[in-house]
Amino acid sequence: MNRGKIYVICAPSGTGKSTLVNALCKVDSQVQLSISHTTRPIRPGEVDGVNYFFVPVDAFETMIGDNEFLEYAKVYDNYYGTNINTIKNFLATGKDILLEIDWQGAEQVKKLFPDAILIFILPPSLEILSERLHKRNTDSLEVIKKRLDLALEEISHAPNFDYLVINDNFDEALLDLRSIIRAPRNKTTRMLTTIKQTFNF
């Protein structure tokens, strides 16, 4: 059985990354979103073990000490991390897995899994990103400014990624994302076993 591939998807807050990822998982049964651990407070509507594994800071730091994370980072004073055994076990099933993490985590993943494919989702402009953050009505003006400042820092790392997707039109961005993820499945190296079984050579 072929092993699945790791896809890392990064984007500044407010770019529509989570909406795109959720839509992708609904239309592609061969890909699944990895569930990360985090120390941030749970938000209304979120479910532990579905959106994230919500853990206390001391528990997270114990996991760091035990080398249980494929990657982890501290963002907005909260830890986020991906459990390495969860990823390895899932890849063994032959399906692809998505990691919705930041650029720091992406670099860590690429070092351990050089074949991982890194995708960066961009807003059409900083002005539109600012509008989206204000329309969410979830953050104070101070927090929004902090997110916009961080967005510039994050976008500066976009050239290091394998693919860039601009989320201006949602349907087009989703189609771009699907194309990136489906293409490697048709590579000869991944299809060889199927071809040999089908045509008996």
N, C-alpha and C positions, 0 to 999 in steps of 0.2 A: 504494500500500500504506500502511495506517495504521502509524504509529510505535507502538512499545510504550510502556508506562508504567514509571516507576521507583517501586518501593515500598521504603521504608526501615523496617526493623524493629529496634527497640531494646528492651533489657530489662536489668535487673540480672543479674549472674552468678548462676546457680542457679535461674533462673525457668523454664527449659525452652525457651528461645528456639530453640536449635539443633535440638532434637528436633522442635519444631513446624515449623520451616522445612524440615527434611529430609522430614518427612511430607507437607507441602504440595507440595514439588517432585515427589514420587512420584505424587501423585494429579492433578496439573495439568500437562499437557505444554506449556502455553502460558507457563509461568513458569520462570525459571532463576535459581539463586543466583549472584551475582557472587562471584568469587574475589578476596579482598583480598591485598595484600602485608603482611608483618609481619616485625619483627626479633626476635620472641620465639622461644625454642628450640622445636624440633619435639617434639611429645609422642608417646608410644608409640601406634601405630596410625594416626597421621596420615601423609598422603602429600603431598609437595611438588607443587604444581600442581593438587591436588584440594581439600584443605582450605584451604590458603593457598599463596601464593608466599613461601617463606622466604628472606629476603635479609639480608646483613650491614648493620649500622647505616650504614656509610659509603656503601654502594650506595643505601640508602633516602634518605639525606640528599642525595645527588646527584640523585635523581629529584625531590625537593622543589625543589631549585634549578632544575631544568629544567621546572618546572610540569607534571609528568606526572600529578599526582593531582587527582581530582575533590574528594576530601576526604582528610584525614589527621588523626590525633590520637595523642598519647602517653598510653597507659594502662598502669598498673602498670610504669612505666619501659620500656615497649616501644612501638615505633611500629606503627600500623596505617593502611593507606591503600588507596584505590580508584583504579585507573588510569582516567583520563578517556576515553582512546581506546577502551579495551575496552568501556566502557558505551555510547558513541556508536555504535560498530559493531554492537553487539547490538540496540540499540533500532531500528536501521534495518531489522532483519529482521521487525519487527512483533510480536515477542514481548515479554512483560513481564520485568523483571529485579528481583530482590530484593537489597537491600544490607543485610547484617546488621552494623550498625555502632553506635557509641555516639551519645549525644545531640549531642555536639559536631560529629561528622561529619554528623548529620542536618541541623543548622542550615546547614552549608556547602553541602550538596546542595540544600536548599530555596532558597538564594540563587541558585544557578546554574540550577536547574530548578524554577521556582515551581509547576509542575503535579505535582511528585513528591508521593506520598501517604505521610505519616508515621504509622507504627503503633507504639504502645508496649505491650509485654506486661508485665503486672503479676502479682506473686505474690498469693495470697489474703490474706497477712499477712506481717509481718516475722518472726513466730515460725515460720511454716511455711517461709519462705525460709531461716532459720537451720537448721532441721531438715534441709532438702535439702542445704545446703552441708556439714553434718557427715556426712551419709550417703554423700557422694561419696568420702570418705576420700582426697582428693587434695591437701588443703591443711592447713597447720598451723593451730593455734588463732589465732595472730597474723594469718595471712593471711585466715582466715575473718572475724575482727573487722574487718579492713581492707575486705573485700568488703561487709560489712553496713553499715559507715559510708558507703562509696561508694554503696551501693544507695539510701540515704536521699537523697543528693545527686542521683542520677539520677532517682529518682521525683519529685523536686520540679520536674522539667522536663516531666513527663508531660502537664500541661494544655496545653502548646504543640503537642501532636501532634494529628493529624486524627482518629485512632481509638485507643481503649483496649480491650485484650483482657485479661481476667483468666484466668490459667491455673490454675484450680482443678480442673476436670474436663478432661482432655486432649482427649477427643473433641469436647466442646462448644467448647473454645478453637480447635481446628482448624477446626470448622465456621464459627465466627465469622471466622476469618482467611480462609477460602475465600470467604465471602460478600463481605467487603470487597474482595477482589481481583477477583472475577468481576463485580461490579456495574458498574464503569466500562466493561467490554467491551460492555455492552448500551446504552450511551448513544447517542442518535441521532447525535451528531457522529461517533462511531466506527463506526456501522453504516451510515451513509448510502451509502457506495460499494457495499456488498453489496446494499442494498435497490434501488438504481438498476439494478444489473446483473441482479438477480433478476426485477424487475418491469418492466424496460425503460422507465424514465421519467427 
